[in-house]
Amino acid sequence: MAKPVSAEERQQIIEAFATGKSCRQIAREFGRSTTTISTIAKSVGHEFGQINTERARAINHRYGAEWRADMRQRLADEAGRLLDDMRKPALVFNFGGKENSYNEHIIEEPDFRSKRDLMQAVSTALKSIRDLDATDSTTGNLGQLGEWFAAIDRAASEYHDPATSGETGVVDRAE
């Protein structure tokens, strides 16, 4: 005779239904018969089959979209910090020489090589954001870069160029 299912194990089995696994997979995972698993499923109104697979797929898709959105934001924040570092004072140092000495000083901005490395890191972050956006483009999400470009387009459409309306920008002081 099989040992009874504890309340804790029953709850774990019920939570396993949300994963989209089949009755047989859950039974194998918990070392129970498929009859025990299906009895618990029926008691909570769960039905195995295609509908649960679709539900699990939708849950996984939403989780992935949330993760990608979080990662896009983190990458964008980091890219912004790296760009800010291009204009901050930087520590340069030299270690070695005949006396094996250490020298350091602060310069106004990073040197060319450091700026190039920062730009490469920013470029990599932006490409990663673009790739994450491409993944979400099928779901209709604009994505981080898409939102930035949309904001630029909105600002450009609201911009009034004085030259197009005949304004010269010269003030007549005689008035």
TILO-364218 format. One record per atom (N, C-alpha, C): residue number from 1; residue in one letter; chain; atom name; x, y, z. Coordinates in Angstrom, 3 decimals, always signed. Layout:
<rs>
    k  r  c   a         x         y         z
  NUM  a  A  CA         X         Y         Z
...
</rs>
This chain:
<rs>
    k  r  c   a         x         y         z
    1  m  A   N    +0.843    -1.179    +0.000
    1  m  A  CA    +0.000    +0.000    +0.000
    1  m  A   C    +0.893    +1.249    +0.000
    2  a  A   N    +0.532    +2.236    -0.841
    2  a  A  CA    +1.307    +3.470    -0.972
    2  a  A   C    +1.123    +4.346    +0.260
    3  k  A   N    +2.184    +5.063    +0.589
    3  k  A  CA    +2.085    +5.962    +1.736
    3  k  A   C    +1.165    +7.129    +1.373
    4  p  A   N    +0.444    +7.654    +2.362
    4  p  A  CA    -0.473    +8.766    +2.094
    4  p  A   C    +0.296   +10.026    +1.674
    5  v  A   N    -0.371   +10.885    +0.940
    5  v  A  CA    +0.215   +12.135    +0.477
    5  v  A   C    +0.055   +13.172    +1.588
    6  s  A   N    +1.175   +13.752    +2.016
    6  s  A  CA    +1.113   +14.774    +3.068
    6  s  A   C    +0.555   +16.074    +2.477
    7  a  A   N    +0.133   +16.970    +3.342
    7  a  A  CA    -0.405   +18.266    +2.898
    7  a  A   C    +0.668   +19.056    +2.154
    8  e  A   N    +1.903   +18.970    +2.637
    8  e  A  CA    +3.009   +19.692    +1.994
    8  e  A   C    +3.286   +19.132    +0.601
    9  e  A   N    +3.328   +17.806    +0.477
    9  e  A  CA    +3.584   +17.191    -0.830
    9  e  A   C    +2.423   +17.481    -1.781
   10  r  A   N    +1.202   +17.453    -1.266
   10  r  A  CA    +0.022   +17.741    -2.089
   10  r  A   C    +0.132   +19.148    -2.675
   11  q  A   N    +0.547   +20.113    -1.840
   11  q  A  CA    +0.703   +21.492    -2.302
   11  q  A   C    +1.786   +21.588    -3.369
   12  q  A   N    +2.877   +20.856    -3.197
   12  q  A  CA    +3.955   +20.856    -4.190
   12  q  A   C    +3.472   +20.262    -5.511
   13  i  A   N    +2.658   +19.228    -5.427
   13  i  A  CA    +2.103   +18.606    -6.642
   13  i  A   C    +1.189   +19.596    -7.348
   14  i  A   N    +0.350   +20.293    -6.582
   14  i  A  CA    -0.560   +21.285    -7.168
   14  i  A   C    +0.238   +22.397    -7.850
   15  e  A   N    +1.321   +22.844    -7.216
   15  e  A  CA    +2.164   +23.873    -7.823
   15  e  A   C    +2.843   +23.366    -9.097
   16  a  A   N    +3.120   +22.079    -9.153
   16  a  A  CA    +3.753   +21.490   -10.336
   16  a  A   C    +2.809   +21.505   -11.541
   17  f  A   N    +1.497   +21.570   -11.301
   17  f  A  CA    +0.545   +21.621   -12.412
   17  f  A   C    +0.773   +22.861   -13.267
   18  a  A   N    +1.162   +23.970   -12.640
   18  a  A  CA    +1.345   +25.231   -13.362
   18  a  A   C    +2.537   +25.194   -14.318
   19  t  A   N    +3.420   +24.224   -14.172
   19  t  A  CA    +4.594   +24.147   -15.043
   19  t  A   C    +4.266   +23.620   -16.426
   20  g  A   N    +3.079   +23.032   -16.575
   20  g  A  CA    +2.697   +22.482   -17.870
   20  g  A   C    +3.171   +21.064   -18.089
   21  k  A   N    +3.762   +20.458   -17.067
   21  k  A  CA    +4.225   +19.072   -17.203
   21  k  A   C    +3.025   +18.136   -17.292
   22  s  A   N    +3.274   +16.990   -17.883
   22  s  A  CA    +2.208   +16.002   -18.011
   22  s  A   C    +1.994   +15.289   -16.682
   23  c  A   N    +0.892   +14.594   -16.580
   23  c  A  CA    +0.575   +13.814   -15.383
   23  c  A   C    +1.687   +12.797   -15.124
   24  r  A   N    +2.143   +12.159   -16.168
   24  r  A  CA    +3.194   +11.144   -16.047
   24  r  A   C    +4.507   +11.757   -15.549
   25  q  A   N    +4.865   +12.934   -16.066
   25  q  A  CA    +6.097   +13.595   -15.628
   25  q  A   C    +6.032   +13.970   -14.148
   26  i  A   N    +4.892   +14.493   -13.722
   26  i  A  CA    +4.733   +14.874   -12.317
   26  i  A   C    +4.761   +13.641   -11.432
   27  a  A   N    +4.113   +12.570   -11.865
   27  a  A  CA    +4.109   +11.326   -11.093
   27  a  A   C    +5.532   +10.810   -10.916
   28  r  A   N    +6.318   +10.838   -11.984
   28  r  A  CA    +7.703   +10.385   -11.924
   28  r  A   C    +8.518   +11.282   -10.986
   29  e  A   N    +8.286   +12.585   -11.069
   29  e  A  CA    +9.023   +13.545   -10.243
   29  e  A   C    +8.777   +13.318    -8.746
   30  f  A   N    +7.541   +12.979    -8.387
   30  f  A  CA    +7.196   +12.811    -6.972
   30  f  A   C    +7.199   +11.351    -6.517
   31  g  A   N    +7.465   +10.453    -7.451
   31  g  A  CA    +7.483    +9.037    -7.090
   31  g  A   C    +6.095    +8.517    -6.726
   32  r  A   N    +5.101    +9.022    -7.425
   32  r  A  CA    +3.698    +8.641    -7.182
   32  r  A   C    +3.108    +8.053    -8.452
   33  s  A   N    +1.971    +7.422    -8.300
   33  s  A  CA    +1.297    +6.856    -9.466
   33  s  A   C    +0.555    +7.959   -10.217
   34  t  A   N    +0.296    +7.703   -11.488
   34  t  A  CA    -0.463    +8.676   -12.274
   34  t  A   C    -1.884    +8.811   -11.734
   35  t  A   N    -2.403    +7.747   -11.140
   35  t  A  CA    -3.744    +7.810   -10.550
   35  t  A   C    -3.770    +8.803    -9.391
   36  t  A   N    -2.754    +8.760    -8.541
   36  t  A  CA    -2.681    +9.692    -7.405
   36  t  A   C    -2.609   +11.130    -7.912
   37  i  A   N    -1.779   +11.364    -8.913
   37  i  A  CA    -1.610   +12.712    -9.448
   37  i  A   C    -2.898   +13.192   -10.101
   38  s  A   N    -3.538   +12.346   -10.900
   38  s  A  CA    -4.773   +12.766   -11.571
   38  s  A   C    -5.908   +12.984   -10.571
   39  t  A   N    -5.933   +12.224    -9.471
   39  t  A  CA    -6.950   +12.421    -8.436
   39  t  A   C    -6.781   +13.798    -7.786
   40  i  A   N    -5.540   +14.167    -7.481
   40  i  A  CA    -5.272   +15.486    -6.903
   40  i  A   C    -5.633   +16.572    -7.910
   41  a  A   N    -5.296   +16.348    -9.174
   41  a  A  CA    -5.600   +17.332   -10.214
   41  a  A   C    -7.104   +17.562   -10.319
   42  k  A   N    -7.870   +16.492   -10.323
   42  k  A  CA    -9.330   +16.620   -10.420
   42  k  A   C    -9.893   +17.358    -9.217
   43  s  A   N    -9.303   +17.147    -8.023
   43  s  A  CA    -9.823   +17.786    -6.811
   43  s  A   C    -9.651   +19.308    -6.839
   44  v  A   N    -8.701   +19.797    -7.617
   44  v  A  CA    -8.496   +21.245    -7.711
   44  v  A   C    -8.959   +21.802    -9.060
   45  g  A   N    -9.606   +20.977    -9.862
   45  g  A  CA   -10.144   +21.422   -11.142
   45  g  A   C    -9.119   +21.550   -12.251
   46  h  A   N    -8.006   +20.858   -12.121
   46  h  A  CA    -6.960   +20.912   -13.136
   46  h  A   C    -7.163   +19.780   -14.139
   47  e  A   N    -7.019   +20.109   -15.421
   47  e  A  CA    -7.106   +19.095   -16.468
   47  e  A   C    -5.793   +19.077   -17.234
   48  f  A   N    -5.271   +17.888   -17.449
   48  f  A  CA    -4.043   +17.761   -18.224
   48  f  A   C    -4.397   +17.802   -19.697
   49  g  A   N    -3.477   +18.291   -20.494
   49  g  A  CA    -3.715   +18.320   -21.926
   49  g  A   C    -3.148   +19.569   -22.557
   50  q  A   N    -3.549   +19.830   -23.778
   50  q  A  CA    -3.011   +20.923   -24.579
   50  q  A   C    -3.234   +22.285   -23.943
   51  i  A   N    -4.384   +22.486   -23.307
   51  i  A  CA    -4.667   +23.797   -22.725
   51  i  A   C    -3.642   +24.163   -21.662
   52  n  A   N    -3.176   +23.200   -20.889
   52  n  A  CA    -2.184   +23.474   -19.856
   52  n  A   C    -0.807   +23.732   -20.442
   53  t  A   N    -0.503   +23.071   -21.533
   53  t  A  CA    +0.758   +23.315   -22.213
   53  t  A   C    +0.782   +24.746   -22.740
   54  e  A   N    -0.329   +25.192   -23.324
   54  e  A  CA    -0.418   +26.563   -23.820
   54  e  A   C    -0.315   +27.561   -22.677
   55  r  A   N    -0.955   +27.257   -21.555
   55  r  A  CA    -0.900   +28.140   -20.396
   55  r  A   C    +0.537   +28.248   -19.886
   56  a  A   N    +1.231   +27.130   -19.794
   56  a  A  CA    +2.623   +27.146   -19.337
   56  a  A   C    +3.500   +27.921   -20.313
   57  r  A   N    +3.253   +27.756   -21.609
   57  r  A  CA    +4.013   +28.478   -22.623
   57  r  A   C    +3.780   +29.986   -22.481
   58  a  A   N    +2.540   +30.384   -22.234
   58  a  A  CA    +2.228   +31.805   -22.054
   58  a  A   C    +2.904   +32.363   -20.802
   59  i  A   N    +2.914   +31.585   -19.724
   59  i  A  CA    +3.572   +32.019   -18.487
   59  i  A   C    +5.062   +32.185   -18.726
   60  n  A   N    +5.679   +31.228   -19.402
   60  n  A  CA    +7.109   +31.316   -19.705
   60  n  A   C    +7.415   +32.511   -20.602
   61  h  A   N    +6.522   +32.789   -21.562
   61  h  A  CA    +6.710   +33.924   -22.462
   61  h  A   C    +6.652   +35.238   -21.684
   62  r  A   N    +5.673   +35.358   -20.780
   62  r  A  CA    +5.566   +36.573   -19.967
   62  r  A   C    +6.783   +36.743   -19.082
   63  y  A   N    +7.243   +35.643   -18.478
   63  y  A  CA    +8.425   +35.711   -17.632
   63  y  A   C    +9.626   +36.167   -18.457
   64  g  A   N    +9.780   +35.610   -19.645
   64  g  A  CA   +10.885   +35.994   -20.513
   64  g  A   C   +10.800   +37.460   -20.905
   65  a  A   N    +9.596   +37.948   -21.194
   65  a  A  CA    +9.423   +39.351   -21.561
   65  a  A   C    +9.781   +40.258   -20.388
   66  e  A   N    +9.396   +39.871   -19.185
   66  e  A  CA    +9.738   +40.662   -17.998
   66  e  A   C   +11.250   +40.677   -17.794
   67  w  A   N   +11.880   +39.526   -17.952
   67  w  A  CA   +13.326   +39.449   -17.778
   67  w  A   C   +14.032   +40.318   -18.815
   68  r  A   N   +13.568   +40.243   -20.083
   68  r  A  CA   +14.198   +41.036   -21.136
   68  r  A   C   +14.021   +42.531   -20.873
   69  a  A   N   +12.836   +42.929   -20.396
   69  a  A  CA   +12.606   +44.346   -20.093
   69  a  A   C   +13.530   +44.811   -18.977
   70  d  A   N   +13.687   +43.996   -17.943
   70  d  A  CA   +14.581   +44.341   -16.840
   70  d  A   C   +16.024   +44.424   -17.341
   71  m  A   N   +16.432   +43.472   -18.154
   71  m  A  CA   +17.800   +43.450   -18.660
   71  m  A   C   +18.054   +44.650   -19.572
   72  r  A   N   +17.076   +45.009   -20.403
   72  r  A  CA   +17.227   +46.185   -21.265
   72  r  A   C   +17.463   +47.435   -20.417
   73  q  A   N   +16.686   +47.585   -19.358
   73  q  A  CA   +16.830   +48.759   -18.502
   73  q  A   C   +18.191   +48.777   -17.814
   74  r  A   N   +18.622   +47.628   -17.330
   74  r  A  CA   +19.931   +47.553   -16.671
   74  r  A   C   +21.059   +47.890   -17.651
   75  l  A   N   +20.964   +47.370   -18.873
   75  l  A  CA   +21.979   +47.666   -19.881
   75  l  A   C   +21.975   +49.149   -20.249
   76  a  A   N   +20.786   +49.734   -20.374
   76  a  A  CA   +20.685   +51.158   -20.711
   76  a  A   C   +21.268   +52.013   -19.588
   77  d  A   N   +20.983   +51.656   -18.341
   77  d  A  CA   +21.541   +52.396   -17.206
   77  d  A   C   +23.060   +52.311   -17.200
   78  e  A   N   +23.569   +51.114   -17.429
   78  e  A  CA   +25.024   +50.926   -17.424
   78  e  A   C   +25.673   +51.676   -18.583
   79  a  A   N   +25.047   +51.661   -19.753
   79  a  A  CA   +25.583   +52.397   -20.897
   79  a  A   C   +25.638   +53.889   -20.578
   80  g  A   N   +24.617   +54.402   -19.911
   80  g  A  CA   +24.614   +55.811   -19.511
   80  g  A   C   +25.743   +56.129   -18.546
   81  r  A   N   +25.969   +55.239   -17.580
   81  r  A  CA   +27.073   +55.453   -16.627
   81  r  A   C   +28.426   +55.438   -17.343
   82  l  A   N   +28.571   +54.520   -18.300
   82  l  A  CA   +29.835   +54.447   -19.042
   82  l  A   C   +30.062   +55.713   -19.869
   83  l  A   N   +28.997   +56.219   -20.487
   83  l  A  CA   +29.131   +57.457   -21.253
   83  l  A   C   +29.505   +58.623   -20.343
   84  d  A   N   +28.915   +58.670   -19.152
   84  d  A  CA   +29.263   +59.724   -18.189
   84  d  A   C   +30.736   +59.639   -17.800
   85  d  A   N   +31.270   +58.423   -17.696
   85  d  A  CA   +32.668   +58.237   -17.308
   85  d  A   C   +33.639   +58.826   -18.336
   86  m  A   N   +33.178   +59.046   -19.563
   86  m  A  CA   +34.049   +59.594   -20.599
   86  m  A   C   +34.415   +61.046   -20.322
   87  r  A   N   +33.657   +61.725   -19.501
   87  r  A  CA   +33.904   +63.142   -19.223
   87  r  A   C   +34.336   +63.393   -17.775
   88  k  A   N   +34.588   +62.334   -17.040
   88  k  A  CA   +35.011   +62.476   -15.648
   88  k  A   C   +36.527   +62.382   -15.541
   89  p  A   N   +37.082   +62.986   -14.488
   89  p  A  CA   +38.525   +62.836   -14.274
   89  p  A   C   +38.900   +61.355   -14.148
   90  a  A   N   +40.113   +61.038   -14.579
   90  a  A  CA   +40.561   +59.649   -14.570
   90  a  A   C   +41.928   +59.530   -13.920
   91  l  A   N   +42.139   +58.442   -13.255
   91  l  A  CA   +43.422   +58.149   -12.619
   91  l  A   C   +44.304   +57.417   -13.630
   92  v  A   N   +45.504   +57.928   -13.832
   92  v  A  CA   +46.487   +57.232   -14.666
   92  v  A   C   +47.673   +56.893   -13.784
   93  f  A   N   +48.281   +55.758   -14.062
   93  f  A  CA   +49.387   +55.324   -13.217
   93  f  A   C   +50.433   +54.607   -14.043
   94  n  A   N   +51.603   +54.502   -13.451
   94  n  A  CA   +52.706   +53.810   -14.084
   94  n  A   C   +53.409   +53.022   -12.986
   95  f  A   N   +53.662   +51.770   -13.256
   95  f  A  CA   +54.328   +50.918   -12.278
   95  f  A   C   +55.499   +50.246   -12.953
   96  g  A   N   +56.649   +50.375   -12.376
   96  g  A  CA   +57.812   +49.697   -12.948
   96  g  A   C   +59.011   +50.607   -13.012
   97  g  A   N   +59.812   +50.419   -14.026
   97  g  A  CA   +61.035   +51.195   -14.169
   97  g  A   C   +62.182   +50.538   -13.416
   98  k  A   N   +63.319   +51.192   -13.476
   98  k  A  CA   +64.527   +50.650   -12.875
   98  k  A   C   +64.390   +50.503   -11.356
   99  e  A   N   +63.720   +51.466   -10.716
   99  e  A  CA   +63.545   +51.415    -9.266
   99  e  A   C   +62.251   +50.689    -8.871
  100  n  A   N   +61.523   +50.167    -9.848
  100  n  A  CA   +60.253   +49.475    -9.590
  100  n  A   C   +59.312   +50.382    -8.785
  101  s  A   N   +59.117   +51.583    -9.298
  101  s  A  CA   +58.331   +52.595    -8.597
  101  s  A   C   +56.903   +52.662    -9.124
  102  y  A   N   +56.073   +53.292    -8.344
  102  y  A  CA   +54.661   +53.495    -8.709
  102  y  A   C   +54.403   +54.992    -8.725
  103  n  A   N   +53.839   +55.478    -9.833
  103  n  A  CA   +53.471   +56.887    -9.976
  103  n  A   C   +52.031   +56.968   -10.450
  104  e  A   N   +51.301   +57.964    -9.957
  104  e  A  CA   +49.913   +58.164   -10.398
  104  e  A   C   +49.588   +59.636   -10.408
  105  h  A   N   +48.623   +60.016   -11.243
  105  h  A  CA   +48.061   +61.364   -11.215
  105  h  A   C   +46.688   +61.344   -11.880
  106  i  A   N   +45.943   +62.394   -11.639
  106  i  A  CA   +44.580   +62.521   -12.173
  106  i  A   C   +44.631   +63.417   -13.405
  107  i  A   N   +43.932   +62.984   -14.472
  107  i  A  CA   +43.802   +63.827   -15.663
  107  i  A   C   +42.334   +64.221   -15.815
  108  e  A   N   +42.077   +65.301   -16.567
  108  e  A  CA   +40.715   +65.838   -16.695
  108  e  A   C   +39.727   +64.821   -17.253
  109  e  A   N   +40.132   +64.080   -18.261
  109  e  A  CA   +39.280   +63.078   -18.909
  109  e  A   C   +40.136   +61.854   -19.203
  110  p  A   N   +39.499   +60.706   -19.398
  110  p  A  CA   +40.265   +59.504   -19.764
  110  p  A   C   +41.017   +59.721   -21.071
  111  d  A   N   +42.101   +58.983   -21.263
  111  d  A  CA   +42.854   +59.081   -22.500
  111  d  A   C   +42.072   +58.436   -23.643
  112  f  A   N   +42.606   +58.569   -24.859
  112  f  A  CA   +41.924   +58.076   -26.049
  112  f  A   C   +41.585   +56.585   -25.946
  113  r  A   N   +42.555   +55.778   -25.532
  113  r  A  CA   +42.352   +54.331   -25.458
  113  r  A   C   +41.224   +53.992   -24.473
  114  s  A   N   +41.208   +54.653   -23.332
  114  s  A  CA   +40.149   +54.402   -22.331
  114  s  A   C   +38.794   +54.816   -22.874
  115  k  A   N   +38.745   +55.969   -23.577
  115  k  A  CA   +37.475   +56.411   -24.171
  115  k  A   C   +36.999   +55.408   -25.226
  116  r  A   N   +37.959   +54.911   -26.027
  116  r  A  CA   +37.594   +53.920   -27.043
  116  r  A   C   +37.022   +52.670   -26.379
  117  d  A   N   +37.648   +52.210   -25.299
  117  d  A  CA   +37.160   +51.029   -24.582
  117  d  A   C   +35.766   +51.271   -23.997
  118  l  A   N   +35.548   +52.476   -23.460
  118  l  A  CA   +34.220   +52.812   -22.929
  118  l  A   C   +33.181   +52.795   -24.051
  119  m  A   N   +33.526   +53.379   -25.201
  119  m  A  CA   +32.586   +53.400   -26.329
  119  m  A   C   +32.291   +51.996   -26.839
  120  q  A   N   +33.282   +51.124   -26.842
  120  q  A  CA   +33.043   +49.741   -27.260
  120  q  A   C   +32.088   +49.048   -26.295
  121  a  A   N   +32.251   +49.317   -24.996
  121  a  A  CA   +31.356   +48.720   -24.003
  121  a  A   C   +29.938   +49.260   -24.179
  122  v  A   N   +29.811   +50.564   -24.437
  122  v  A  CA   +28.488   +51.157   -24.671
  122  v  A   C   +27.871   +50.561   -25.930
  123  s  A   N   +28.668   +50.437   -26.972
  123  s  A  CA   +28.181   +49.866   -28.227
  123  s  A   C   +27.692   +48.433   -28.031
  124  t  A   N   +28.426   +47.661   -27.269
  124  t  A  CA   +28.007   +46.285   -26.979
  124  t  A   C   +26.694   +46.270   -26.223
  125  a  A   N   +26.560   +47.172   -25.241
  125  a  A  CA   +25.302   +47.248   -24.471
  125  a  A   C   +24.139   +47.619   -25.384
  126  l  A   N   +24.338   +48.596   -26.277
  126  l  A  CA   +23.259   +49.017   -27.175
  126  l  A   C   +22.889   +47.912   -28.165
  127  k  A   N   +23.888   +47.167   -28.643
  127  k  A  CA   +23.596   +46.045   -29.541
  127  k  A   C   +22.793   +44.968   -28.799
  128  s  A   N   +23.139   +44.748   -27.542
  128  s  A  CA   +22.388   +43.773   -26.742
  128  s  A   C   +20.955   +44.232   -26.542
  129  i  A   N   +20.772   +45.535   -26.298
  129  i  A  CA   +19.419   +46.087   -26.162
  129  i  A   C   +18.661   +45.891   -27.462
  130  r  A   N   +19.323   +46.178   -28.591
  130  r  A  CA   +18.691   +46.002   -29.901
  130  r  A   C   +18.274   +44.546   -30.115
  131  d  A   N   +19.129   +43.611   -29.726
  131  d  A  CA   +18.801   +42.195   -29.878
  131  d  A   C   +17.613   +41.807   -28.999
  132  l  A   N   +17.583   +42.334   -27.777
  132  l  A  CA   +16.437   +42.053   -26.902
  132  l  A   C   +15.169   +42.675   -27.471
  133  d  A   N   +15.294   +43.880   -28.058
  133  d  A  CA   +14.143   +44.525   -28.684
  133  d  A   C   +13.626   +43.699   -29.856
  134  a  A   N   +14.551   +43.124   -30.626
  134  a  A  CA   +14.148   +42.318   -31.775
  134  a  A   C   +13.362   +41.101   -31.312
  135  t  A   N   +13.747   +40.544   -30.187
  135  t  A  CA   +13.021   +39.397   -29.641
  135  t  A   C   +11.595   +39.781   -29.296
  136  d  A   N   +11.421   +40.987   -28.758
  136  d  A  CA   +10.091   +41.437   -28.346
  136  d  A   C    +9.298   +42.085   -29.471
  137  s  A   N    +9.919   +42.333   -30.625
  137  s  A  CA    +9.213   +43.030   -31.698
  137  s  A   C    +8.016   +42.228   -32.195
  138  t  A   N    +8.059   +40.921   -32.048
  138  t  A  CA    +6.932   +40.099   -32.485
  138  t  A   C    +5.736   +40.248   -31.550
  139  t  A   N    +5.972   +40.748   -30.334
  139  t  A  CA    +4.873   +40.908   -29.383
  139  t  A   C    +4.291   +42.308   -29.415
  140  g  A   N    +4.874   +43.196   -30.233
  140  g  A  CA    +4.354   +44.550   -30.325
  140  g  A   C    +4.990   +45.516   -29.348
  141  n  A   N    +5.940   +45.069   -28.542
  141  n  A  CA    +6.638   +45.973   -27.625
  141  n  A   C    +7.621   +46.813   -28.423
  142  l  A   N    +7.704   +48.097   -28.118
  142  l  A  CA    +8.669   +48.955   -28.798
  142  l  A   C   +10.087   +48.640   -28.375
  143  g  A   N   +10.291   +48.345   -27.124
  143  g  A  CA   +11.620   +48.123   -26.615
  143  g  A   C   +12.287   +49.441   -26.263
  144  q  A   N   +13.398   +49.352   -25.569
  144  q  A  CA   +14.085   +50.537   -25.053
  144  q  A   C   +14.527   +51.470   -26.176
  145  l  A   N   +15.249   +50.954   -27.176
  145  l  A  CA   +15.715   +51.812   -28.263
  145  l  A   C   +14.548   +52.353   -29.070
  146  g  A   N   +13.537   +51.522   -29.285
  146  g  A  CA   +12.350   +51.972   -30.013
  146  g  A   C   +11.669   +53.130   -29.307
  147  e  A   N   +11.603   +53.054   -27.972
  147  e  A  CA   +11.008   +54.142   -27.198
  147  e  A   C   +11.848   +55.407   -27.313
  148  w  A   N   +13.181   +55.253   -27.274
  148  w  A  CA   +14.053   +56.423   -27.413
  148  w  A   C   +13.852   +57.076   -28.776
  149  f  A   N   +13.852   +56.277   -29.833
  149  f  A  CA   +13.691   +56.839   -31.169
  149  f  A   C   +12.304   +57.455   -31.350
  150  a  A   N   +11.287   +56.849   -30.761
  150  a  A  CA    +9.942   +57.419   -30.837
  150  a  A   C    +9.907   +58.779   -30.139
  151  a  A   N   +10.591   +58.905   -29.007
  151  a  A  CA   +10.643   +60.188   -28.290
  151  a  A   C   +11.375   +61.236   -29.125
  152  i  A   N   +12.443   +60.827   -29.802
  152  i  A  CA   +13.177   +61.757   -30.668
  152  i  A   C   +12.285   +62.202   -31.817
  153  d  A   N   +11.551   +61.263   -32.416
  153  d  A  CA   +10.639   +61.600   -33.512
  153  d  A   C    +9.554   +62.568   -33.052
  154  r  A   N    +9.006   +62.343   -31.851
  154  r  A  CA    +7.964   +63.248   -31.322
  154  r  A   C    +8.541   +64.648   -31.112
  155  a  A   N    +9.737   +64.722   -30.541
  155  a  A  CA   +10.361   +66.027   -30.300
  155  a  A   C   +10.656   +66.729   -31.622
  156  a  A   N   +11.105   +65.975   -32.617
  156  a  A  CA   +11.411   +66.560   -33.921
  156  a  A   C   +10.150   +67.089   -34.590
  157  s  A   N    +9.033   +66.375   -34.427
  157  s  A  CA    +7.796   +66.828   -35.068
  157  s  A   C    +7.235   +68.073   -34.388
  158  e  A   N    +7.607   +68.302   -33.129
  158  e  A  CA    +7.132   +69.476   -32.403
  158  e  A   C    +8.078   +70.664   -32.545
  159  y  A   N    +9.246   +70.451   -33.123
  159  y  A  CA   +10.250   +71.502   -33.250
  159  y  A   C    +9.820   +72.520   -34.288
  160  h  A   N    +9.974   +73.800   -33.945
  160  h  A  CA    +9.652   +74.891   -34.862
  160  h  A   C   +10.954   +75.542   -35.310
  161  d  A   N   +11.266   +75.419   -36.584
  161  d  A  CA   +12.488   +76.013   -37.127
  161  d  A   C   +12.169   +77.433   -37.568
  162  p  A   N   +12.762   +78.453   -36.935
  162  p  A  CA   +12.454   +79.845   -37.267
  162  p  A   C   +12.787   +80.190   -38.719
  163  a  A   N   +13.778   +79.542   -39.300
  163  a  A  CA   +14.178   +79.862   -40.674
  163  a  A   C   +13.098   +79.496   -41.686
  164  t  A   N   +12.298   +78.477   -41.389
  164  t  A  CA   +11.270   +78.055   -42.349
  164  t  A   C   +10.090   +79.020   -42.375
  165  s  A   N    +9.931   +79.839   -41.347
  165  s  A  CA    +8.801   +80.777   -41.329
  165  s  A   C    +9.247   +82.200   -41.641
  166  g  A   N   +10.462   +82.360   -42.170
  166  g  A  CA   +10.945   +83.670   -42.566
  166  g  A   C   +11.562   +84.472   -41.440
  167  e  A   N   +11.625   +83.907   -40.266
  167  e  A  CA   +12.255   +84.617   -39.154
  167  e  A   C   +13.758   +84.587   -39.350
  168  t  A   N   +14.390   +85.709   -39.106
  168  t  A  CA   +15.831   +85.790   -39.324
  168  t  A   C   +16.620   +85.630   -38.038
  169  g  A   N   +15.986   +85.843   -36.921
  169  g  A  CA   +16.704   +85.770   -35.666
  169  g  A   C   +17.403   +87.076   -35.324
  170  v  A   N   +17.307   +88.066   -36.221
  170  v  A  CA   +17.916   +89.381   -35.998
  170  v  A   C   +16.891   +90.263   -35.320
  171  v  A   N   +17.284   +90.912   -34.245
  171  v  A  CA   +16.385   +91.795   -33.511
  171  v  A   C   +16.597   +93.230   -33.982
  172  d  A   N   +15.487   +93.885   -34.326
  172  d  A  CA   +15.567   +95.295   -34.758
  172  d  A   C   +15.608   +96.168   -33.510
  173  r  A   N   +16.708   +96.783   -33.236
  173  r  A  CA   +16.900   +97.583   -32.022
  173  r  A   C   +16.239   +98.948   -32.136
  174  a  A   N   +15.795   +99.339   -33.337
  174  a  A  CA   +15.224  +100.677   -33.551
  174  a  A   C   +13.833  +100.792   -32.927
  175  e  A   N   +13.204   +99.693   -32.611
  175  e  A  CA   +11.827   +99.737   -32.122
  175  e  A   C   +11.724  +100.376   -30.809
</rs>
